[in-house]
Amino acid sequence: MQVVVTASNSNLSDDTHEVDVNRLYFEVVDEVKKRHVYDAAKERIKVLEEEVLRMREIQERILQHCLEEEV
C-alpha cells in the first residue's frame, strides 16, 4: 500500500498535497482482483492437466485391454 501512496504522491503537482483516496483504493482493489483471477486460473489449469492425465491413463488401459483380447 505504501508503494501506491508514494506513487500517487509523486503524480501530484508541487502545490497539491492531497491524496486521492478513491484512486488508491481502486488501484489496490484492482491488484487484488488480478491476483485472485491469476490464482483461480492457475488452479484451473492444474485441475485440467490432472484430468487430461487421467483420460490418457484410461485410454492406455483400454488400448492395452483391446490388444490383449486380440492375442
C-alpha positions, -999 to +999 in steps of 0.1 A: +000+000+000+029+024+008+042+020-028+008+030-041+007+061-018+042+070-028+034+066-065+002+087-061+021+114-042+047+116-070+019+121-095+005+152-077+017+187-086+040+205-062+013+228-049-011+198-041-006+176-010-039+158-012-040+121-018-068+107-040-080+080-016-106+067-041-079+062-067-056+045-042-085+022-031-093+012-067-057+006-076-053-017-046-086-035-053-076-039-090-044-055-080-061-079-055-087-088-082-059-095-107-042-118-081-074-137-074-080-142-112-044-153-117-047-178-088-080-192-099-067-196-135-036-213-122-057-237-101-080-245-130-051-252-153-037-277-127-071-294-125-074-297-163-039-311-165-048-338-140-080-346-159-061-350-191-035-372-174-063-395-161-080-396-195-047-407-211-042-434-185-078-447-191-072-447-229-039-466-224-057-492-203-085-496-228-059-500-256-039-525-237-071-545-229-081-545-266-046-557-276-047-585-250-081-596-263-068-599-298-039-622-288 
